[in-house]
Amino acid sequence: MQALIINDFGAVEKVLARTDIPQPVPGPDEVLLRFLASPINPADLNWIEGTYGTRPALPETPGTEGVAEVVESRTAGFPVGQKVICLDHAHAWQQFRCAKADRLLAVPDDIDPLQLAMLKVNPATAALLLSEFSHLPPGSTVILNAANSGVGQCVIQIARERGIRTLNFLRDPVKSSDLTELGADAVFTDDDAGLQAALEYCKQNQLAPRLALNAVGGESALRQLNLLANGGTQVTYGAMSRRPLMIPNKFLIFRDMRFRGFWLSAWLESSSHAEIQRNYEWLVGMIRQKKLHQWVDCTHSLGDHAKAFDRLGHPERRGKILFTP
């Protein structure tokens, strides 16, 4: 079978290669999965570079998430033909994988498999960011940077469904209309001019945001604090700028702000299966009702991975790039 494998950490074009390996055989309480689709996420690039929160033993197959079909089953809970997502690191950039039943979640057949392939990470992260750190009744306001990222797009759509206003910051103002289309209430450039415009917007609309979602770090994260209400919470779930979060004392002493971090993998490890299933069923319902959608730019075979990564950095890319093994 075909698989994309790394034997060392480094730049993807240097260390990722398509390889033919034996097809695995499932053991007791395992299923054999055939992957249908898997996206390229920023975390995948960090994982390949060796800069992610955990490092795998090498050689290894990347692919944080994906949707698969059971083709052989040695457990009663997952019959042949059942579609599933992996709750652990999916290693989805390969044609087949064996997995333990307790690390799988069944998903329905009536949803676009490309949307299911992107279900585990971005939608769940967005929903939990909006529910786990601050009480946000309808009419509340949330600040987010990297608003055109996968998580940002999901935050906007889920917040709209819950009646929560979003103040969105992004580097490229050309993409503002995309966010407005998703339901963003206001979009600003992520710079000092954008901060001043947002401060004026909040003043005119009498807004006092209680939650800021930070995926960037550095100056971008600091700008959020100037908009956050006293006693508000900033949650960091990414570090796209690769710059540290530097918190001036005034925000701690005089404004009593709270600072938290979020990592979906830790939530999946610590939560009960019933809680995990409840959250994902709600998200699937959102997708089914067409209230939650992630854009897809293009799909590629595993053998075409070089073109997939070339497209990843293209300025006209709109949405995720997925492998369809």
N, C-alpha and C positions, 0 to 999 in steps of 0.2 A: 504494500500500500504506500501511498505518498504521504510525506510529512515535511513540514518546515521545522528545521532543528538548528539550535545554536550549540556550538562546542566551546564557545568562549564569550565573554561579555565585551560589548563594544558597539560601534555604529552598525545599524542594521544592514547596510549594504556590504559590510565586511564580514559579518559573523553569521548571518541567516542564510541557510541553503536548503533547497529541496532535496530530499533524500528518500530512497526506497527502503522501507523497513518491513519486517514480518508483521502480518496482521495478528493482533493479540487474541487470546482465547479466554473467555470469562471463567472466573472461579466461582465458588459457592457464594450465593447472595449477591452476585454481580450480574451486570448486563453488558452486552456489546452494543456500543453506540455507533451510528453512522452520522457524522456531522453534516448538517445541511447548510449552515451559514455561520460566520463568525466575523465580527467587526474588528477593525484596527482601532484600538483606543490609545490615548496618551500613556496610560499605565503600561501598555504592552511595550512601548518604546523604552520606557524607564526600566522595565523588567529585562529587556534585551541588553540595555546598556549596563545593567548591574547597579542602577541608582534607585531602584524601588525600595520599599520598606523591608522586603525580604528578598533573599537570593536563593534561587533553586540550585540543586546539585546538577551538574552538567554531565553529559549532554541532555538537553530538554527541549520540549516543544512549547512555544508560546501560545497565546490565545486566552485572554482572561475570561471570555464568555462566548457562548454560542448556543444554538439550538440543534438538537440531535434527534434521531429516531432510533428506537430500540429495534435491533435486528436479531438479537439472540438474548434470551432471558433465563436466568437461573434463580429468579425470585418471583413470588406470586404477585407482588405489587405493581410490576411494570411489564405488561404483556408486549409481545412483538407488535410493532406498529405504533406504540405510544410515543408521542413527542415529549421531550424533556429538556430542561436546562440544568446545568451543573451548578451546585451551590458552592463547590470548591473552585480552585483555579481550573478552568475547563481544559486547558491544553488543546484548544479547539482547532489549531492550524494543522490538522491532519485528517485523514479520511475516517479512521476508526479509533475508538478508545474503549477500554473496559472501565467500569465505574461501579462503586458500591451503591446499593439502593438507597442507603440513608443519606447520601450526598446528592440526591437527585430530586427534582420537583417536576411533576407532570404539568404539561401545558396543553391547551386545547388545540384542535385541528383547524378551527375556523378563523384563525388569526394568520395574517401574512407572516411566513417564516422569517423574513428579514427583520420585521419588527420584534418577533420573539427572540431572535438572535441578539438583539440589543436591549432586552428586558432587564437582565440581572443588575447591571451596573448603574447606568444613568438615571432611569426612572426611579429605582429604589432609593438611590442616594438623594435625589431631589425630594421625594416624598418624606423621607426621614429627616432631612434638614429642616423641613417646614413643620415637623410635628414633635421633634424630640428635644428642642432646646429653648423654646419660648412659646407661651400661650398666644396664639394668633387667631383671634375671632375675626369674622368677616369685617372688612373695613380696615384691617391692619395693613402696615406697609413693611416691605422687605427690600433690602438693598442687595444687589449682587453684581460682582465683576465677572469678567469672562462670560458675559451674558449670552454670547452666541455659541458657547461650548455646548456639548451634549447635555451636561447636567443643567446648564443655564436655560437651555430651551425647554427642558422638562420642568424646571422650577416655574417658569413663566406659565406654562399650560396648567400645571397642578394648582398653582396659586390662583389663577383665573377661576378654576372650578370651585375653589374654596372661598372666593370673594375677597382675596388678598391682593392688594396693590403691589406692583413691583417697580422699583427704580433700578434701571439696568445700565451698566457701564461696559463699554467695549472699545477696543482700539481703533477699529475701522468703521467710520460712520456710514460707509456705503451699505453696510449690513443692517442698518437701523430699520429699514422697511421690513426685512425678514422677521425681526423680533416683534414689530407692531402687528404683523400678520398673525403671529402666534398668540397675541393678547397682551404684550407688554404695555404698561401704562405710560411709561416715560423712558426715553433712551438718551444717554449722554455719552460723550467721549470720555475715555478714562485718562483724563489729564486735569490740570488745574482749572482750565476754562470750563470743562465739564462739571467739576466740583462746584464752581461758582453758580453755574446754571442750575444745578440740582439744589443748592442751598436756597436759591430764589424760588424754585418750584415748590419746595417744602414750605417755605414761608407763605407763599400765596395760597397754598392749599391746606395750610395748618396741619402738616404731617409731622409725626414724631416717630420715625422708624425704630422698632424694638429689636430687630434682628438684621444682621449683616452676614452675607455668605461670601467667604473669601476663597477664591481658587488661584490667586495670583501671588500674593505676598508683596513685600517691598512697599513702594510709594502708593501703589494701588490700594493695598490694605489700609494704609494710614489715611487715605482720603475717605474711606468708608467711615472711619471713626468720627470725622467732623460732621457727619450727617446723622449718626446714631444718637438716640435719646439717652439721657442720663440713666444708668442702670441697665442699658441695653446689652445685648450679647453679640459678639462676633464669633462665627464658627469658621475655622479654616479646614478645608477639605482637599486642597491642592496647593501647588507651589509652582505655577507655570513660569513665573519670572526667575525662579531659582534664587530668589533673594529672600533673606530672613525677615520675619515679622518683628519689627522694632517698635515697641510700645512706649510712647512718652509717658512719664509719670503722671501727668495731669489727668490722663484718661482713667488711670487707676485710682488716684487719690481723690480728685475733685468731682469726677463724673461716675465713679463706681461701676465701670464697665466690666463685663465678664468675657473671658476668652476661653473657647473650647476648641477641640479638634474632633474630626469625624473620619473614620475609615470603615467602609462598608464591610470589608473582610472580617473585622473584629466584631461588628454587629451580627453578621451571619454565624460566627462561631459561638457567640454568647446567647443568642436568642433561641427560643424553643421552636420546634418545627411548626407548631400550630401558629405561632406569631409570624413566622416567615411566610407560611402559606397564606395567611390572612392578608398580609401586605401585598403579596404578588397577585393574589386573586383580585384585589381592588384595582391594581394597575392594569391587569388584563381587561377588566371591565371598562376602564377608561379608554384603552386602545380599541376595544370592540365598539364603543360608542363614538369613536372618532374624535374624542376629546384630548387624546394624547398621541402624538405622532413624531417620530424622529426621521429627519430627512436622510435619504440615501443618494449618494452621488453616483456610485457605480459598484459593480461586483467583478471579482477576478477569480480565476482558478489558482490553485496553489503554485502551479508551474509558471504562472504569470505574476509572481510576487514582486518582481523588480518594477514592473509597470504600476502595480498598486502603490508602492511606496513613492514612486515618482509623482503620481497623482496626488498623494497625500499633502505635498507641499505646494501644490498649484494654487495660485491666487484666486482662480475661478471655481475652485472646489466648493460645492454646496452640499453638505451632509457627509454621512459616514461612507467609508469604503469597506466593503465586506469581502471575505473569501467565501467561496461556495465550493467546498472540497468535493 
